[in-house]
Amino acid sequence: MSIYRLKPAFQSLLRPLMQFLRRANITPNQLTLTAVLFSVSMGVWIFLGGPHNGHPYLFLPLFLFCRMALNALDGMMAREFKMQSTRGAFYNELGDIISDIAIFAGFFSFYLIHTPGLAIFITLVILSEFVGVIGPLIYHGREISLSELRRY
């Protein structure tokens, strides 16, 4: 079982919202920017709230769901309405990196979290995003077969 098996059903649920956003002249890049600003805001709220204020954590699952929806919507909208661009792909990948850093950096205010360990974790998150960007450049797509991978 993979989370990617849920993706078509999730996208189907989002399609009416995507149609509404398109009619409202919202662009995929605007959705990406919204996700970044939302993530930075959440990261700051977590940082300022620290370990003693539980309010940010009550909203964290809802935030993560909304961020996932925005990430899905920007890609769906770009593909389905032929709004794909090199700039948009760059913004999308950079936005994912900034968003991840913002969320995880919020936890630096926790005195019980090992700061060097969190820094290493954030670095690994950035590296995984970087590999996600480089992969399509090398393999011309995100999914390749095992036999193709063995050639490299």
N, CA, C and O of each residue as an XYZ file, in Angstrom:
608
protein
N       0.846     -1.179      0.000
C       0.000      0.000      0.000
C       0.891      1.241      0.000
O       1.841      1.344      0.775
N       0.575      2.138     -0.848
C       1.330      3.374     -0.969
C       0.373      4.545     -0.864
O      -0.793      4.446     -1.246
N       0.874      5.651     -0.344
C       0.061      6.866     -0.247
C      -0.327      7.353     -1.637
O      -1.340      8.030     -1.807
N       0.496      6.998     -2.640
C       0.207      7.437     -4.004
C      -1.037      6.773     -4.573
O      -1.593      7.258     -5.558
N      -1.486      5.677     -3.977
C      -2.742      5.057     -4.420
C      -3.940      5.909     -4.013
O      -5.001      5.830     -4.632
N      -3.771      6.718     -2.977
C      -4.851      7.589     -2.523
C      -4.929      8.880     -3.342
O      -5.941      9.580     -3.312
N      -3.871      9.186     -4.063
C      -3.774     10.456     -4.773
C      -4.918     10.704     -5.756
O      -5.487     11.795     -5.736
N      -5.286      9.747     -6.619
C      -6.401     10.014     -7.556
C      -7.713     10.347     -6.844
O      -8.454     11.224     -7.287
N      -7.997      9.659     -5.756
C      -9.239      9.938     -5.021
C      -9.173     11.322     -4.385
O     -10.157     12.062     -4.401
N      -8.029     11.670     -3.831
C      -7.847     12.990     -3.223
C      -8.004     14.081     -4.278
O      -8.657     15.097     -4.037
N      -7.407     13.867     -5.439
C      -7.520     14.845     -6.520
C      -8.967     14.985     -6.992
O      -9.406     16.088     -7.321
N      -9.697     13.895     -7.028
C     -11.113     13.960     -7.424
C     -11.914     14.819     -6.446
O     -12.803     15.571     -6.847
N     -11.589     14.697     -5.164
C     -12.270     15.514     -4.160
C     -11.933     17.003     -4.330
O     -12.758     17.873     -4.048
N     -10.725     17.276     -4.787
C     -10.279     18.661     -4.934
C     -10.716     19.312     -6.255
O     -10.670     20.534     -6.391
N     -11.135     18.501     -7.215
C     -11.438     19.026     -8.547
C     -12.483     20.153     -8.547
O     -12.281     21.140     -9.255
N     -13.585     20.059     -7.793
C     -14.536     21.193     -7.780
C     -13.894     22.483     -7.238
O     -14.166     23.569     -7.749
N     -13.064     22.365     -6.228
C     -12.368     23.536     -5.707
C     -11.410     24.097     -6.753
O     -11.282     25.314     -6.890
N     -10.741     23.218     -7.487
C      -9.831     23.660     -8.538
C     -10.603     24.442     -9.605
O     -10.135     25.480    -10.072
N     -11.769     23.952     -9.987
C     -12.598     24.642    -10.982
C     -12.998     26.034    -10.473
O     -12.964     27.014    -11.217
N     -13.370     26.098     -9.209
C     -13.735     27.382     -8.609
C     -12.549     28.347     -8.622
O     -12.698     29.514     -8.986
N     -11.374     27.857     -8.225
C     -10.176     28.704     -8.195
C      -9.824     29.207     -9.589
O      -9.406     30.353     -9.755
N      -9.993     28.351    -10.583
C      -9.699     28.751    -11.966
C     -10.654     29.847    -12.420
O     -10.237     30.823    -13.044
N     -11.942     29.683    -12.104
C     -12.926     30.710    -12.462
C     -12.631     32.039    -11.747
O     -12.966     33.110    -12.252
N     -12.005     31.954    -10.577
C     -11.645     33.157     -9.809
C     -10.296     33.726    -10.252
O      -9.767     34.643     -9.624
N      -9.741     33.175    -11.340
C      -8.453     33.622    -11.896
C      -7.279     33.450    -10.941
O      -6.320     34.221    -10.977
N      -7.361     32.445    -10.097
C      -6.236     32.100     -9.217
C      -5.284     31.234    -10.035
O      -5.716     30.324    -10.743
N      -3.997     31.518     -9.934
C      -2.999     30.758    -10.694
C      -2.313     29.726     -9.812
O      -2.336     29.844     -8.587
N      -1.704     28.714    -10.423
C      -0.948     27.739     -9.642
C       0.164     28.398     -8.805
O       0.407     27.992     -7.669
N       0.827     29.403     -9.362
C       1.888     30.081     -8.607
C       1.331     30.796     -7.380
O       2.005     30.874     -6.352
N       0.127     31.310     -7.475
C      -0.493     31.940     -6.312
C      -0.804     30.903     -5.235
O      -0.678     31.185     -4.044
N      -1.207     29.715     -5.648
C      -1.452     28.645     -4.683
C      -0.154     28.224     -4.005
O      -0.128     27.970     -2.800
N       0.921     28.152     -4.783
C       2.228     27.803     -4.221
C       2.653     28.844     -3.197
O       3.098     28.497     -2.102
N       2.519     30.109     -3.547
C       2.889     31.179     -2.627
C       2.026     31.149     -1.366
O       2.524     31.381     -0.264
N       0.751     30.867     -1.526
C      -0.138     30.751     -0.371
C       0.326     29.641      0.556
O       0.338     29.816      1.775
N       0.709     28.494     -0.011
C       1.204     27.383      0.810
C       2.470     27.781      1.555
O       2.637     27.422      2.721
N       3.362     28.514      0.903
C       4.604     28.950      1.553
C       4.286     29.907      2.701
O       4.794     29.737      3.810
N       3.455     30.904      2.443
C       3.120     31.865      3.495
C       2.412     31.193      4.666
O       2.658     31.519      5.827
N       1.539     30.263      4.346
C       0.832     29.487      5.368
C       1.838     28.686      6.205
O       1.722     28.633      7.430
N       2.809     28.071      5.556
C       3.813     27.267      6.252
C       4.715     28.122      7.137
O       5.008     27.753      8.275
N       5.149     29.255      6.616
C       5.993     30.155      7.405
C       5.207     30.650      8.623
O       5.748     30.714      9.727
N       3.953     30.994      8.426
C       3.118     31.437      9.546
C       2.983     30.345     10.600
O       3.075     30.617     11.797
N       2.767     29.122     10.159
C       2.627     28.012     11.098
C       3.939     27.766     11.830
O       3.935     27.523     13.037
N       5.061     27.826     11.120
C       6.362     27.638     11.755
C       6.640     28.694     12.811
O       7.156     28.383     13.885
N       6.304     29.936     12.513
C       6.492     31.022     13.486
C       5.579     30.803     14.691
O       5.996     31.008     15.831
N       4.338     30.390     14.442
C       3.402     30.140     15.538
C       3.912     29.017     16.439
O       3.828     29.117     17.663
N       4.436     27.956     15.845
C       4.999     26.860     16.638
C       6.185     27.373     17.454
O       6.300     27.076     18.643
N       7.065     28.143     16.811
C       8.247     28.656     17.508
C       7.853     29.560     18.671
O       8.364     29.405     19.780
N       6.951     30.498     18.423
C       6.546     31.434     19.472
C       5.732     30.748     20.559
O       5.796     31.130     21.728
N       4.971     29.739     20.172
C       4.179     29.011     21.157
C       5.031     28.133     22.046
O       4.688     27.878     23.201
N       6.150     27.669     21.499
C       7.047     26.817     22.276
C       6.372     25.540     22.724
O       5.274     25.211     22.274
N       7.030     24.827     23.608
C       6.496     23.533     24.047
C       5.337     23.644     25.036
O       4.675     22.647     25.324
N       5.084     24.847     25.558
C       4.080     24.982     26.613
C       2.721     25.458     26.131
O       1.752     25.427     26.890
N       2.632     25.898     24.884
C       1.370     26.370     24.338
C       0.877     25.353     23.322
O       1.465     25.209     22.249
N      -0.184     24.657     23.648
C      -0.675     23.587     22.793
C      -1.510     24.020     21.602
O      -1.855     23.191     20.760
N      -1.843     25.305     21.514
C      -2.733     25.751     20.435
C      -2.208     25.448     19.030
O      -2.974     24.967     18.194
N      -0.928     25.713     18.741
C      -0.482     25.410     17.368
C      -0.623     23.928     17.016
O      -0.879     23.582     15.862
N      -0.459     23.075     17.994
C      -0.473     21.632     17.733
C      -1.872     21.103     17.511
O      -2.055     20.068     16.870
N      -2.866     21.810     18.039
C      -4.250     21.430     17.775
C      -4.595     21.657     16.306
O      -5.392     20.923     15.722
N      -3.977     22.694     15.712
C      -4.258     23.037     14.325
C      -3.282     22.397     13.342
O      -3.483     22.481     12.130
N      -2.235     21.764     13.847
C      -1.218     21.198     12.962
C      -1.782     20.169     11.978
O      -1.440     20.240     10.798
N      -2.627     19.216     12.395
C      -3.185     18.273     11.402
C      -4.009     18.976     10.318
O      -3.915     18.621      9.144
N      -4.802     19.954     10.700
C      -5.592     20.704      9.718
C      -4.667     21.477      8.780
O      -4.882     21.498      7.568
N      -3.644     22.106      9.341
C      -2.678     22.828      8.525
C      -2.020     21.891      7.520
O      -1.932     22.215      6.336
N      -1.554     20.721      7.990
C      -0.867     19.785      7.096
C      -1.793     19.303      5.986
O      -1.356     19.120      4.850
N      -3.061     19.098      6.305
C      -4.033     18.707      5.282
C      -4.200     19.828      4.255
O      -4.216     19.573      3.050
N      -4.325     21.069      4.732
C      -4.491     22.211      3.806
C      -3.256     22.396      2.935
O      -3.371     22.694      1.746
N      -2.074     22.219      3.524
C      -0.850     22.355      2.737
C      -0.791     21.274      1.656
O      -0.412     21.544      0.516
N      -1.167     20.057      2.025
C      -1.179     18.973      1.061
C      -2.176     19.272     -0.057
O      -1.895     19.006     -1.226
N      -3.328     19.817      0.293
C      -4.334     20.158     -0.713
C      -3.821     21.261     -1.643
O      -4.011     21.183     -2.856
N      -3.177     22.283     -1.085
C      -2.632     23.358     -1.920
C      -1.557     22.825     -2.862
O      -1.494     23.218     -4.027
N      -0.713     21.930     -2.354
C       0.327     21.334     -3.204
C      -0.280     20.510     -4.330
O       0.212     20.528     -5.458
N      -1.349     19.790     -4.020
C      -2.011     19.006     -5.063
C      -2.712     19.920     -6.059
O      -2.644     19.697     -7.268
N      -3.382     20.942     -5.553
C      -4.135     21.849     -6.427
C      -3.245     22.598     -7.401
O      -3.607     22.762     -8.566
N      -2.074     23.061     -6.939
C      -1.238     23.830     -7.866
C      -0.770     22.967     -9.026
O      -0.734     23.426    -10.168
N      -0.412     21.724     -8.745
C       0.009     20.822     -9.818
C      -1.129     20.431    -10.736
O      -0.972     20.408    -11.957
N      -2.278     20.123    -10.151
C      -3.448     19.756    -10.957
C      -3.849     20.891    -11.875
O      -4.106     20.694    -13.062
N      -3.898     22.090    -11.302
C      -4.319     23.249    -12.086
C      -3.332     23.515    -13.221
O      -3.738     23.791    -14.350
N      -2.044     23.433    -12.921
C      -1.027     23.681    -13.948
C      -1.162     22.674    -15.091
O      -1.093     23.052    -16.261
N      -1.353     21.402    -14.761
C      -1.465     20.367    -15.796
C      -2.775     20.468    -16.568
O      -2.774     20.485    -17.799
N      -3.877     20.535    -15.855
C      -5.183     20.442    -16.507
C      -5.563     21.691    -17.294
O      -6.349     21.615    -18.238
N      -5.014     22.832    -16.913
C      -5.339     24.067    -17.622
C      -4.155     24.581    -18.437
O      -4.109     25.747    -18.828
N      -3.198     23.684    -18.683
C      -2.025     24.015    -19.516
C      -1.337     25.300    -19.039
O      -1.008     26.181    -19.834
N      -1.131     25.380    -17.727
C      -0.493     26.549    -17.134
C       0.902     26.214    -16.611
O       1.463     26.956    -15.805
N       1.460     25.092    -17.073
C       2.788     24.678    -16.618
C       3.845     25.617    -17.172
O       3.752     26.092    -18.305
N       4.851     25.873    -16.346
C       5.973     26.693    -16.790
C       7.213     26.287    -16.011
O       7.125     25.697    -14.934
N       8.354     26.607    -16.566
C       9.609     26.336    -15.875
C       9.657     27.137    -14.583
O      10.084     26.632    -13.544
N       9.220     28.381    -14.652
C       9.201     29.220    -13.457
C       8.290     28.620    -12.392
O       8.648     28.593    -11.214
N       7.125     28.143    -12.793
C       6.200     27.533    -11.847
C       6.784     26.291    -11.196
O       6.606     26.078     -9.997
N       7.484     25.463    -11.977
C       8.124     24.266    -11.423
C       9.194     24.668    -10.409
O       9.328     24.047     -9.355
N       9.952     25.715    -10.742
C      10.971     26.223     -9.816
C      10.322     26.716     -8.531
O      10.762     26.368     -7.435
N       9.271     27.531     -8.664
C       8.569     28.043     -7.482
C       8.004     26.903     -6.632
O       8.056     26.947     -5.403
N       7.471     25.896     -7.296
C       6.883     24.777     -6.575
C       7.937     24.060     -5.726
O       7.721     23.811     -4.540
N       9.068     23.731     -6.334
C      10.110     23.013     -5.601
C      10.733     23.884     -4.511
O      10.956     23.414     -3.395
N      11.013     25.139     -4.825
C      11.567     26.049     -3.828
C      10.561     26.278     -2.702
O      10.934     26.344     -1.530
N       9.300     26.396     -3.061
C       8.257     26.573     -2.054
C       8.165     25.394     -1.111
O       7.962     25.575      0.090
N       8.310     24.183     -1.636
C       8.297     22.991     -0.777
C       9.457     23.024      0.215
O       9.286     22.689      1.387
N      10.622     23.424     -0.252
C      11.794     23.472      0.623
C      11.608     24.534      1.707
O      11.850     24.270      2.884
N      11.183     25.722      1.315
C      10.972     26.796      2.291
C       9.900     26.386      3.300
O      10.051     26.622      4.499
N       8.829     25.779      2.821
C       7.740     25.357      3.704
C       8.218     24.318      4.713
O       7.911     24.412      5.901
N       8.962     23.336      4.240
C       9.465     22.303      5.151
C      10.394     22.902      6.200
O      10.288     22.582      7.384
N      11.301     23.768      5.766
C      12.222     24.405      6.710
C      11.442     25.210      7.747
O      11.734     25.134      8.941
N      10.462     25.973      7.298
C       9.694     26.821      8.208
C       8.988     26.004      9.279
O       9.012     26.362     10.457
N       8.365     24.920      8.874
C       7.636     24.092      9.843
C       8.592     23.466     10.844
O       8.400     23.594     12.054
N       9.611     22.796     10.350
C      10.522     22.095     11.255
C      11.356     23.053     12.099
O      11.683     22.734     13.242
N      11.705     24.216     11.562
C      12.482     25.190     12.328
C      11.683     25.720     13.514
O      12.261     26.152     14.511
N      10.374     25.690     13.411
C       9.542     26.111     14.536
C       9.834     25.321     15.795
O       9.638     25.823     16.902
N      10.296     24.106     15.642
C      10.563     23.247     16.792
C      11.895     23.543     17.473
O      12.228     22.903     18.470
N      12.665     24.503     16.952
C      13.911     24.893     17.620
C      13.644     25.521     18.990
O      14.554     25.592     19.816
N      12.436     25.968     19.242
C      12.119     26.558     20.540
C      11.932     25.497     21.626
O      11.790     25.834     22.801
N      11.932     24.240     21.247
C      11.734     23.164     22.208
C      13.073     22.809     22.845
O      13.984     22.336     22.165
N      13.188     23.031     24.120
C      14.441     22.738     24.800
C      14.682     21.237     24.953
O      15.812     20.821     25.210
N      13.665     20.436     24.804
C      13.831     18.983     24.914
C      14.269     18.334     23.603
O      14.667     17.169     23.587
N      14.196     19.087     22.505
C      14.610     18.549     21.207
C      16.084     18.846     21.025
O      16.535     19.974     21.223
N      16.812     17.844     20.653
C      18.250     17.974     20.428
C      18.473     18.861     19.205
O      18.189     18.459     18.076
N      18.980     20.064     19.439
C      19.109     21.056     18.366
C      19.970     20.572     17.204
O      19.558     20.722     16.054
N      21.160     19.992     17.453
C      21.936     19.498     16.305
C      21.189     18.394     15.547
O      21.291     18.304     14.323
N      20.453     17.570     16.259
C      19.673     16.525     15.595
C      18.588     17.106     14.712
O      18.347     16.608     13.613
N      17.931     18.156     15.183
C      16.900     18.814     14.376
C      17.530     19.471     13.150
O      16.967     19.430     12.056
N      18.709     20.080     13.342
C      19.403     20.692     12.204
C      19.774     19.638     11.167
O      19.648     19.882      9.967
N      20.227     18.480     11.612
C      20.557     17.389     10.688
C      19.293     16.914      9.972
O      19.311     16.661      8.767
N      18.195     16.795     10.724
C      16.937     16.373     10.131
C      16.497     17.351      9.041
O      16.103     16.934      7.952
N      16.563     18.647      9.334
C      16.167     19.657      8.339
C      17.075     19.576      7.119
O      16.608     19.710      5.988
N      18.358     19.360      7.338
C      19.292     19.214      6.218
C      18.909     18.020      5.348
O      18.946     18.110      4.121
N      18.544     16.909      5.972
C      18.132     15.721      5.214
C      16.833     15.971      4.454
O      16.656     15.464      3.346
N      15.929     16.744      5.038
C      14.692     17.104      4.334
C      15.028     17.897      3.074
O      14.478     17.640      2.003
N      15.938     18.864      3.213
C      16.349     19.673      2.059
C      16.995     18.785      1.001
O      16.722     18.939     -0.190
N      17.844     17.863      1.425
C      18.498     16.965      0.472
C      17.482     16.093     -0.255
O      17.622     15.847     -1.454
N      16.464     15.624      0.454
C      15.458     14.781     -0.208
C      14.681     15.594     -1.241
O      14.344     15.080     -2.308
N      14.395     16.858     -0.932
C      13.732     17.724     -1.912
C      14.649     17.959     -3.109
O      14.203     17.963     -4.256
N      15.927     18.152     -2.829
C      16.908     18.381     -3.889
C      16.967     17.177     -4.824
O      17.011     17.339     -6.044
N      16.969     15.979     -4.262
C      16.974     14.766     -5.080
C      15.698     14.703     -5.917
O      15.731     14.268     -7.068
N      14.573     15.136     -5.342
C      13.323     15.169     -6.096
C      13.366     16.118     -7.276
O      12.681     15.905     -8.276
N      14.167     17.163     -7.164
C      14.311     18.119     -8.260
C      15.277     17.590     -9.312
O      15.030     17.715    -10.512
N      16.366     17.006     -8.861
C      17.399     16.532     -9.775
C      16.952     15.280    -10.537
O      17.311     15.103    -11.701
N      16.180     14.423     -9.892
C      15.738     13.178    -10.523
C      15.115     13.370    -11.890
O      15.536     12.723    -12.849
N      14.107     14.257    -12.011
C      13.499     14.459    -13.330
C      14.478     14.998    -14.372
O      14.343     14.711    -15.561
N      15.448     15.767    -13.931
C      16.439     16.276    -14.881
C      17.283     15.148    -15.450
O      17.645     15.159    -16.626
N      17.589     14.185    -14.610
C      18.435     13.069    -15.029
C      17.621     11.995    -15.740
O      18.027     11.501    -16.792
N      16.476     11.634    -15.170
C      15.700     10.500    -15.666
C      14.490     10.906    -16.496
O      13.751     10.038    -16.961
N      14.272     12.181    -16.691
C      13.154     12.690    -17.499
C      11.804     12.251    -16.961
O      10.898     11.944    -17.735
N      11.663     12.219    -15.674
C      10.414     11.863    -15.019
C      10.685     11.335    -13.633
O      11.801     10.901    -13.345
N       9.702     11.361    -12.776
C       9.895     10.953    -11.386
C       9.902      9.436    -11.219
O      10.495      8.938    -10.262
N       9.276      8.697    -12.100
C       9.200      7.253    -11.927
C       9.961      6.552    -13.040
O       9.728      6.798    -14.224
N      10.865      5.684    -12.647
C      11.578      4.863    -13.614
C      11.522      3.437    -13.113
O      11.321      3.194    -11.923
N      11.698      2.500    -14.017
C      11.649      1.104    -13.617
C      12.977      0.711    -12.985
O      13.993      1.382    -13.166
N      12.949     -0.372    -12.253
C      14.159     -0.874    -11.602
C      15.217     -1.252    -12.647
O      16.409     -1.037    -12.428
N      14.789     -1.805    -13.764
C      15.745     -2.185    -14.811
C      16.422     -0.928    -15.387
O      17.616     -0.945    -15.685
N      15.658      0.152    -15.539
C      16.254      1.395    -16.022
C      17.242      1.966    -15.014
O      18.297      2.480    -15.386
N      16.890      1.872    -13.731
C      17.761      2.384    -12.685
C      19.086      1.610    -12.657
O      20.143      2.196    -12.424
N      19.029      0.337    -12.888
C      20.253     -0.489    -12.871
C      21.236     -0.080    -13.969
O      22.444     -0.269    -13.820
N      20.728      0.475    -15.064
C      21.624      0.920    -16.136
C      22.512      2.060    -15.676
O      23.624      2.226    -16.177
N      22.028      2.845    -14.726
C      22.794      3.977    -14.261
C      23.666      3.526    -13.137
O      24.415      4.326    -12.576
